[in-house]
Amino acid sequence: MVLSTPVLGIIILIYLMVIFYLGWLGYKKTTETEDYMVAGRKIHPYILALSYGATFISTSAIIGFGGAAGALGMGLLWLAFMNIFVGIFIAFVVFGSKTRRMGVNLNAVTFPELIGRRFQSRFIQGFSGALIGVFMPLYAGIVLIGGARFLESTLSINYDVAVLILTVIVAAYVITGGLIAVMYTDALQGTLMFIGMIFLLVFTYIKLGGVSAAHSALTAMNDLVPESLTAGGHLGWTSMPVFGSPIWWTLVSTLVLGVGIGVIAQPQLAVRFMTVKNDKALNRAVLVGGPFILMMTGVAFTVGALSNAYFFKTKGMISVAVAGGNTDLIMPEFINSAMPDTFVVLFMLTLLAAAMSTLSSQFHTMGTSIGHDFYREFLKKGELGQTINITKIAIAGTILASVILAYILPISIIARATAIFFGLCAAAFLPMYAGALFWKRMTKEGAIASLLVGTFSSLFWLAFVHKSEAVPLGISKAIFGVDTILTGTWTVVDPILVATPLAIVVAIVVSLMTKPTPQEHLDDCFKK
């Protein structure tokens, strides 16, 4: 479908004008380093909730995971539950208030700086910043892919051109306006996303004859599951896979647990807890964030699975076949085929909003991690200087890396790459982050050991055991002559289930074996 009408051009122009106005507003309000890094610590709860949600839910969720649901079915709705319970309730109520208070007490402006100052370790801050700067471009790259694929399908423009358009627009207001501009634009984009997903759900059920008829039609298609998926444990799009089967392990350990737990340790999300002025604002944000995430993930996963019923009804094929085997194209193909032209315009803006909101936060986080945490605090030992200028240069560099990855990553990569990054963050950061907030006995040595073990055990499992990554990478094959060094069920167990428990055990054991943190410093960290 090609939408090249003057009306479309006017709508997009108005949208971009509003985005750049909010970016300019953020630029005008950014007068100090704290403004650029943590939005001056005075963001409204509504803006916080929508910014957090819009950053959390990107094209990777709508396009990538919606496409994964088109292949694997509605079992992915367990991830929607995890996103709400862990990603919103636990994150805001349990982690959020303590993160905000400790951030103020220690005058921390980034996630690595918060952890580094809690444990009085420049190494933790520098290593964490470098880890984010090296691996977050993978996540940013697949968000670019999701947005660009929809633009490519909807506007019939070249994919490479679509990537550049998205990148230039987002980079313009992130580099100039800092986190204030990012959060202002996120709030607008989150509102558009919410409206767009409501329409998507309603139109989908209308096309399929209602809720009951749609789900009945999908259940009746169980015998159409491809033989390759059936052999892996697929039982149909309205059923969970066979317990313990390869598809079950992929669905549960990689997608549901990898992303559902990993969200707590996402640096670009954790820093948002430090942007509000009190705990009451965090609690109020839950009331907005919960329904927002439910609508974003619940609708994407449901519609992704139901696309099979629509395509079989109209084309006699299941979704994966219509998308040519590329699950990243299932949602764009469905929306462009099933939805009215007017809605396609609206949803294009929804996906632009989803991509831009997440990318802006990723670019900002990558830049601050390299420019502030790694370069200024670790390499330069905290020397005073042009922190914001260095951060802007770092943002530009990580943007370039993200664009390159968007060009070279293979098809059907969005959901898997998201799970890889979330799982790595869970293993590397979560035990250390939780210990920093809730266990005063955790020591600097325990935190460093946890960080290193979590990071390298996760990367080792990805490269040598988990076949989804180990086989394409070929490192195990080159060194040991085998695709994976372990066989059987181990090859489908996600790294998060191995690396995170190892990091937790190491954190506890090393902390109990080393000298406790001075009480005076703990008093500074935990004071009200």
C-alpha positions in Angstrom: 0.0 0.0 0.0 1.3 3.4 -0.9 0.1 6.5 1.1 1.5 9.5 -0.8 -1.5 11.8 -0.5 -1.1 15.5 0.5 -3.1 14.7 3.7 -0.5 12.2 4.8 2.3 14.8 4.2 0.5 17.4 6.2 -0.2 15.0 9.1 3.5 13.9 9.3 4.6 17.6 9.0 2.4 18.6 11.9 3.6 15.6 14.0 7.3 16.5 13.4 6.7 20.2 14.1 5.2 19.3 17.5 8.1 16.9 18.2 10.7 19.5 17.4 8.8 22.1 19.4 9.0 19.8 22.5 12.7 19.2 21.7 13.2 23.0 21.6 11.3 23.4 24.9 13.6 20.8 26.5 16.7 22.7 25.1 15.4 25.9 26.6 14.9 24.3 30.0 18.3 22.6 30.0 20.7 25.0 31.8 22.7 22.6 34.0 24.2 19.2 33.8 21.4 17.8 36.1 18.8 19.1 33.7 20.5 17.3 30.8 21.0 14.1 32.7 17.9 13.6 34.9 15.5 16.3 33.7 16.1 18.5 36.8 14.5 15.9 39.1 11.0 17.6 38.8 9.2 15.7 36.1 5.4 15.3 36.5 4.1 11.7 37.3 2.0 11.6 34.1 5.0 12.4 32.0 7.2 10.0 33.9 4.7 7.1 33.4 4.2 7.7 29.7 8.0 8.3 29.2 8.8 5.1 31.0 6.2 3.1 29.2 7.0 4.6 25.8 10.7 3.9 26.3 9.9 0.3 27.5 7.5 -0.5 24.7 9.0 0.2 21.3 8.8 -1.1 17.8 10.6 -4.2 19.2 7.5 -5.0 21.2 4.9 -4.0 18.6 6.6 -5.2 15.5 9.1 -7.8 16.8 7.2 -9.5 19.6 3.9 -9.0 17.7 5.5 -11.0 14.9 6.8 -13.6 17.4 3.3 -14.0 18.6 2.2 -14.5 15.0 4.6 -17.5 14.9 4.5 -18.8 18.4 0.9 -17.9 19.5 -0.8 -16.3 22.5 1.5 -17.9 25.1 3.4 -14.7 24.7 0.7 -13.0 26.8 2.6 -14.3 29.8 5.2 -11.6 28.9 2.5 -9.0 29.1 1.7 -10.1 32.6 5.4 -9.9 33.5 5.7 -6.5 31.9 2.9 -5.1 34.1 3.7 -7.0 37.4 7.5 -6.8 37.3 8.1 -3.9 34.8 5.6 -1.5 36.4 4.5 -2.6 39.9 7.7 -4.1 41.2 9.9 -1.5 39.3 8.0 1.6 40.5 6.8 0.6 44.0 9.8 -1.6 45.2 12.8 -0.3 43.2 11.7 3.1 42.2 11.4 4.9 45.5 14.8 3.6 46.8 16.5 4.4 43.5 15.1 8.0 43.6 16.2 8.6 47.2 19.6 7.1 46.8 20.1 9.0 43.6 19.4 12.3 45.5 21.5 11.3 48.5 24.5 10.5 46.3 23.9 13.2 43.7 23.9 10.6 40.9 22.7 11.5 37.5 23.1 8.1 35.6 22.4 4.5 36.5 26.1 3.5 36.4 27.0 6.5 38.6 24.3 5.5 41.2 25.8 2.0 41.5 29.3 3.2 41.4 28.8 5.8 44.2 26.9 3.3 46.3 29.9 1.0 46.3 32.5 3.7 46.1 33.9 2.2 42.9 34.9 4.1 39.7 35.6 0.7 38.2 31.9 -0.3 38.5 30.8 3.0 37.0 33.2 2.8 34.2 32.7 -0.9 33.4 28.9 -0.5 33.5 29.1 2.6 31.2 31.3 0.8 28.7 29.0 -2.3 28.8 26.0 -0.2 28.0 27.9 1.7 25.3 29.0 -1.5 23.6 25.9 -3.6 23.8 22.9 -1.1 23.8 23.5 -0.2 20.1 22.3 -3.8 19.4 19.0 -2.9 21.1 18.8 0.5 19.4 19.6 -1.1 16.0 16.6 -3.5 16.2 14.3 -0.6 17.3 15.5 1.2 14.1 14.7 -2.0 12.1 11.2 -2.2 13.5 10.3 1.4 12.6 12.1 1.3 9.3 10.4 -1.9 8.2 7.0 -0.4 8.8 7.9 2.8 6.9 9.3 0.6 4.1 6.1 -1.4 3.9 3.6 1.5 4.3 5.3 4.2 2.2 7.0 1.9 -0.3 10.3 3.7 0.4 13.8 2.2 0.5 14.6 0.5 3.8 18.0 2.2 4.1 16.4 5.6 3.5 13.8 4.9 6.2 16.6 4.1 8.7 18.3 7.4 8.0 15.1 9.4 8.3 14.3 8.0 11.8 17.9 8.4 13.0 18.2 12.0 11.9 14.9 13.1 13.4 15.6 11.5 16.8 19.2 12.5 17.0 18.3 16.2 16.4 16.3 16.6 19.6 18.2 14.2 21.9 21.6 15.7 21.3 20.4 19.3 21.8 17.6 18.9 24.5 18.8 16.1 26.8 16.5 14.1 29.0 13.9 16.9 29.4 13.3 16.9 25.6 13.4 13.1 25.6 10.7 12.8 28.3 8.5 15.6 26.9 8.4 13.9 23.5 8.0 10.5 25.1 4.8 11.7 26.8 3.3 12.8 23.5 4.4 9.7 21.7 3.1 7.5 24.4 -0.4 9.1 24.1 -0.4 8.5 20.4 0.7 4.9 20.9 -2.2 4.3 23.4 -4.8 5.6 21.0 -3.3 3.7 18.0 -3.3 0.4 19.9 -7.0 0.8 20.9 -8.0 1.3 17.3 -5.8 -1.7 16.2 -7.5 -4.1 18.6 -11.0 -2.9 17.7 -10.5 -3.1 14.0 -8.9 -6.5 14.3 -11.9 -8.0 16.0 -14.3 -6.3 13.6 -12.4 -7.8 10.7 -12.7 -11.3 12.3 -16.3 -11.1 13.2 -16.0 -10.3 16.9 -14.0 -11.6 19.9 -15.5 -15.1 20.2 -15.4 -15.7 16.4 -11.8 -14.5 16.1 -10.5 -16.8 18.8 -12.6 -19.7 17.7 -11.2 -19.4 14.2 -7.6 -19.3 15.5 -8.1 -22.3 17.6 -9.6 -24.2 14.7 -6.3 -23.7 12.8 -4.2 -26.0 15.0 -3.7 -28.5 12.2 -2.2 -25.7 10.0 0.9 -25.3 12.2 4.0 -26.0 10.0 5.6 -29.3 10.6 8.9 -27.6 11.6 7.1 -25.8 14.5 5.1 -28.9 15.5 8.3 -30.9 15.8 9.5 -28.2 18.2 6.5 -28.5 20.5 4.0 -26.0 18.9 0.4 -27.0 19.8 -1.4 -24.1 18.1 -1.7 -20.4 18.4 -4.1 -20.4 21.4 -2.1 -23.0 23.4 1.2 -23.1 25.2 3.8 -25.3 23.6 4.6 -28.8 24.9 6.2 -28.4 28.4 10.0 -28.7 28.1 10.1 -28.6 24.3 12.5 -26.4 22.4 9.8 -23.9 21.6 8.6 -23.9 25.2 12.1 -23.0 26.4 12.4 -20.3 23.8 9.0 -18.8 24.8 9.4 -19.1 28.5 13.1 -18.6 29.3 14.2 -16.3 26.4 11.1 -14.1 25.8 9.0 -14.2 28.9 11.7 -14.4 31.6 14.5 -12.8 29.6 12.5 -9.6 28.9 10.1 -9.8 31.8 12.8 -9.9 34.5 15.5 -8.0 32.5 13.3 -4.8 32.4 14.1 -4.0 36.1 17.8 -3.6 35.3 17.4 -1.5 32.1 19.6 1.6 32.6 17.4 3.8 30.4 14.4 3.0 32.6 16.0 3.0 36.0 17.3 6.6 35.5 13.7 7.8 35.1 13.1 7.1 38.8 15.6 9.8 39.5 13.6 12.4 37.5 10.7 13.0 40.0 10.7 15.0 43.2 9.1 12.5 45.6 7.8 8.9 46.2 4.2 10.0 45.8 4.9 10.9 42.2 6.2 7.4 41.6 3.1 5.8 43.1 0.8 8.0 41.0 2.7 7.0 37.9 1.8 3.3 38.5 -1.9 4.1 37.8 -1.0 5.4 34.4 1.9 3.0 33.6 0.0 -0.2 34.3 -2.9 0.3 31.9 -0.5 1.7 29.3 1.7 -1.4 29.3 -1.4 -3.7 29.3 -2.7 -1.9 26.2 0.7 -1.9 24.4 1.8 -5.5 25.0 -1.6 -7.2 25.3 -2.8 -5.8 22.1 0.4 -6.4 20.1 0.7 -10.0 21.2 -3.1 -10.7 20.7 -3.2 -9.1 17.3 0.0 -10.8 16.2 -1.5 -14.2 16.9 -4.9 -13.4 15.4 -3.2 -12.2 12.2 -3.0 -16.0 11.3 -6.8 -16.2 11.3 -7.1 -13.1 9.1 -4.5 -14.2 6.5 -5.9 -17.7 6.3 -9.3 -16.2 5.7 -8.2 -13.8 3.0 -5.1 -15.5 1.5 -5.3 -19.1 2.6 -1.9 -18.8 4.3 -0.6 -18.4 7.8 1.2 -15.2 8.9 4.8 -16.5 8.6 4.1 -17.6 5.0 2.6 -14.3 4.1 5.7 -12.5 5.6 8.1 -14.7 3.6 9.5 -16.3 6.7 10.5 -12.9 8.2 8.5 -12.6 11.5 9.5 -8.9 11.6 7.2 -8.3 8.7 4.1 -10.0 10.0 2.7 -6.9 11.8 3.4 -4.5 9.0 1.9 -6.9 6.5 -1.2 -7.4 8.6 -1.8 -3.7 9.3 -1.3 -2.7 5.7 -3.6 -5.5 4.4 -6.4 -5.4 7.0 -6.7 -1.9 8.2 -8.4 1.1 6.5 -6.1 3.7 4.8 -6.9 6.3 7.5 -5.9 3.9 10.3 -2.6 3.0 8.5 -1.7 6.7 8.7 -2.5 6.8 12.4 -0.6 3.6 13.1 2.4 4.8 11.1 2.5 7.7 13.6 2.0 5.2 16.4 5.0 3.2 15.3 7.1 6.3 14.6 6.2 7.4 18.2 7.2 4.0 19.5 10.5 3.9 17.7 11.4 7.5 18.4 10.5 7.4 22.1 12.7 4.3 22.7 15.5 5.5 20.4 15.7 8.9 22.1 16.2 7.2 25.5 18.7 4.7 24.2 20.8 7.4 22.5 20.7 9.5 25.6 21.7 6.6 27.9 24.4 5.4 25.5 25.9 8.9 25.3 25.8 9.5 29.1 27.3 6.1 29.8 30.3 6.6 27.5 30.7 10.4 27.9 30.0 10.7 31.6 30.5 7.3 33.3 33.3 5.8 31.2 35.2 8.8 29.9 34.8 11.5 32.6 34.4 9.5 35.8 36.5 6.4 35.0 39.2 7.5 32.5 39.6 11.1 33.7 38.9 10.3 37.4 36.1 12.8 37.7 38.0 15.8 36.3 35.8 18.8 35.7 35.2 19.6 32.1 32.7 19.8 29.3 30.7 16.8 30.3 27.7 17.7 28.2 29.8 18.3 25.1 31.6 15.0 25.6 28.2 13.2 26.1 26.9 14.7 22.8 29.9 13.4 20.9 29.4 10.0 22.5 25.7 10.1 21.5 26.7 10.8 17.9 29.1 7.8 18.0 26.6 5.3 19.4 24.0 6.5 16.9 26.4 5.6 14.1 27.0 2.2 15.6 23.2 1.6 15.9 22.6 2.6 12.3 25.3 0.2 11.0 23.8 -2.6 13.0 20.3 -1.8 11.6 21.8 -2.3 8.1 23.6 -5.6 8.8 21.5 -7.6 11.3 19.6 -10.6 9.8 15.8 -11.0 9.4 13.5 -12.1 12.2 16.0 -10.6 14.7 14.0 -8.0 16.6 12.5 -10.2 19.4 15.6 -12.3 19.8 18.0 -9.3 20.0 15.7 -7.5 22.5 15.8 -10.6 24.7 19.6 -10.9 24.4 20.1 -7.3 25.7 17.5 -7.5 28.4 19.0 -10.8 29.6 22.5 -9.4 29.7 21.3 -6.5 31.8 19.6 -8.8 34.2 22.7 -10.9 34.7 25.2 -8.1 34.8 23.2 -5.4 36.7 20.2 -6.8 38.6 22.0 -8.6 41.5 24.3 -5.6 42.0 21.4 -3.1 41.7 19.2 -5.0 44.1 22.0 -5.4 46.6 22.8 -1.7 46.4 19.3 -0.8 47.3 18.2 -3.5 49.7 21.3 -5.2 51.3 23.6 -2.9 53.3 26.0 -5.8 53.8 26.8 -6.1 50.1 30.4 -4.8 49.6 32.3 -3.2 46.7 34.1 -6.5 46.1 30.9 -8.4 46.0 29.4 -6.0 43.6 32.4 -6.1 41.2 32.5 -9.9 41.3 28.7 -10.1 40.6 29.1 -7.6 37.7 32.0 -9.5 36.1 30.5 -13.0 36.6 27.1 -12.0 35.4 28.5 -10.3 32.3 31.0 -12.9 31.1 28.9 -15.9 32.0 26.0 -14.5 30.0 28.3 -13.8 27.0 29.9 -17.2 27.3 26.5 -19.0 27.3 25.4 -16.9 24.3 28.6 -17.8 22.3 29.1 -21.4 23.2 25.8 -23.0 24.5 22.6 -21.2 23.4 22.2 -22.4 19.9 20.1 -19.5 18.6 23.2 -17.3 19.0 26.1 -19.8 19.1 25.3 -21.4 15.7 25.2 -18.0 13.8 28.2 -16.6 15.6 30.3 -19.7 14.8 32.8 -19.1 17.7 32.2 -22.5 19.3 32.5 -24.2 15.9 35.8 -22.4 15.1 37.4 -23.2 18.5 36.0 -26.6 19.5 34.7 -27.9 16.2 31.1 -28.2 17.4 28.1 -25.8 17.2 27.6 -25.8 20.9 29.8 -27.3 23.7 26.7 -28.7 25.5 23.8 -30.7 23.9 20.2 -31.4 24.4 17.9 -29.2 26.5 20.9 -27.0 27.6 21.1 -25.5 24.1 17.6 -23.9 24.4 18.0 -22.7 28.0 18.4 -18.9 28.0 21.5 -17.4 29.6 19.4 -15.5 32.1 18.6 -18.7 33.9 22.3 -19.6 34.3 24.2 -16.3 34.5 21.8 -14.4 36.9 21.8 -17.1 39.6 25.6 -17.4 39.3 25.9 -13.6 39.8 23.6 -13.7 42.8 25.6 -16.5 44.5 28.9 -14.8 43.8 27.6 -11.4 45.1 26.5 -13.0 48.4 29.6 -15.2 49.0 32.1 -12.5 48.2 30.3 -9.9 50.2 30.2 -12.1 53.3 33.9 -12.8 52.9 35.0 -9.2 52.6 35.1 -6.2 54.8 31.7 -4.4 55.3 31.1 -1.0 53.8 31.9 1.9 56.3 28.8 2.7 58.3 29.2 6.5 57.6 28.9 5.9 53.9 25.9 3.7 54.3 24.2 6.4 56.4 24.8 8.8 53.5 23.3 6.3 51.0 20.2 5.4 53.0 19.3 8.6 54.7 15.7 9.7 54.3 
